[in-house]
Amino acid sequence: MNRKYLIASIGVILIVVLAFLFFMKDTAQSPTPAGVSNPAEQRTASDDGSPLPAPNTEAPTQNLGIISITNLSQDEQFVYIRTIIQGVSQGQCRLELTKVGQQTIERQAPIILTNSYYACEGFNISKLDIPAKGEWSIKLSVLDTNTESSKTINVN
C-alpha cells in the first residue's frame, strides 16, 4: 500500500513540475510591460485623464569610434601629429592646439584609408603658426561624432 502512495505522490509532483514549466515557457514568449498582466490594460492616460508622455525612443548618445594619437613629434620647422581611427571610416578630423593666453590653432584633415587602417590624413603644423613656445594642449576629434582624443606637447 505504501508503494501505491509513493508512486501517486511522484506522479502528482511530476505533473506540477511539468505544468510549471509549460506556463513559464508561455510567459517568456509573450512578455508584457512590468506591472501589466494584460497588454489591453496598458494605460494611455494618467489618473487625471491627461495623456501620458510618449516613451523615449531616442538612442542614447554614444561614442562612435576611437581616435588615437600615434605619433607626436617635432623638428626645427614643424610639429607632426599622426593618428589611427577605429569605428569611423569617413569624414573630417579636427585638430585644436590651445595654450592659456594664446589664440587657438585649428586645422582639419580628411579621414583616409592607409594600408590597413583609417587615419586622419596627418597634421604638419609650421612652428611659424605657433606664436609661443611651451606646453600646448592637443585635442583631436572626428566631426559629427563624439570621438575625440587629447594630449599635451611641449613646443620648443
N, C-alpha and C positions, 0 to 999 in steps of 0.2 A: 504494500500500500504506500509506503514512503517513497518507493521508486516512482509511482504514478505522480505524486505531488512534485517530486523533483523535476520530472520531465515536463509537467504542466507549467511549473514556475519558469523553467528555462525557455519554454515556448512563449510565454507572456512577455518575458524580458526581451526576447528576440524581436517580437512584434513591436514593442515600444521603441526599441533602438532603430528598427527599420523605418517606422513611421516618423521618428525624429529626423532621421537622415533625409527622408523624402521631403518633408516640409522645409528643412534647411536649404536643400538644393533649389526648391521652388522660390524661396525668398531671395537667394543670391542671384537668380536670373532676372528678377524684376524688382530692382531697387526703387524705393520711394524716398522722397526727401525726409530728412530727420524730423521726427515728431509727427509725421503724417502717415496714418495707417492706410489711407485710401487716396490715391492721386486725385480723385474727383473732389476731395475735401480741401485741396490746396487753397490757401487764402489769396485773393486778388485785391482785397481791400482791408484797411486797418479797422479797428473796432469802431471808429467814428464814421466809417463809410468812405473816407478818402482813399484813393488808390495807393497801393504800396509802390515804392520806387522800383524801377526795373533792376534786375540783378546786374552787377558789374561784369561785363563780358570782355572787357579790355585785358589783354595780356599784360603782365607787369613788365615795366621797362627792364631790359636785361642787357648785359654786356654782350655785344655781338662778336667779339673777337679779342685777340691778344696782340698787342704791338710791343715788340721788344727792341731795345736799342742794343745792337750787336757790336758796333764799333763807334768809338768816340775818341777822335784824335785830332791833332793839330800840328801844323808846321809853321814856318815863318809867315806865310801869307793867308792860310785858310784854317778853318775849323771844319772837320769832316764828321758827319753823322750818318750812320747806316743802320738799317732796321730789318727785321723779319716780322711778317704779319701772318697770324693764323686766324682762320674763320672769316676773313674778308678777302674778296678776290678782285674787287674793282672799286674805284672812287679816287678820292684825293687825300693825301696826308697833309697835315698842317703842323708846322713847327713854330713854337714860340720860345724865344730867348728873353728872359727877364732878369733884371737886376734893379734893386731898390735905387731910386733916384735917376734911373736911365729910361729912355724910351724903349718899349718892347719891340723886338725884332721879329717879324713874322715872315714865313716862307711857306709855299705849298709845292707839292710834287705829286705826280700821279702814282698810283699803285701799279706795279709791273710784276710780271712773272719772270723770275730768273730761271736757272736750270731746273730747280726742284722746289721752289717756294715763292711765295708772294712777298714783296717788299716795297717800301717807298723807294722811288727812283734814286733817292740819295740827296743829301744836302751838303753843299760845299759853300760855306759862308766866308766871304772875304773878311779878314780882320780889319780892313778899312771901314766895313759896315758896323763893326763893334766899337762903340765910342770909348769904352773904358775897359781896362784890364781888371782882373779879379774874378770873383765867383759869380757865375751866371747860372740860373735855373733853366733847364730844358724841359719843355712839355711837348710831347708828340701826340697827335690824335688823328683818327680817321674821321673825316667829315661825315655827318649824317648817321653816326653810330655813337655808342657810349664807350668806344675803345680809346684808351689813352695810356701813356706811359710818361714817367718823369724821371729826370736825373739832374745832377749838378756837374758843371765843368768849371775848372779854374782856367780862365783865358790868360795866357802870358803875353 
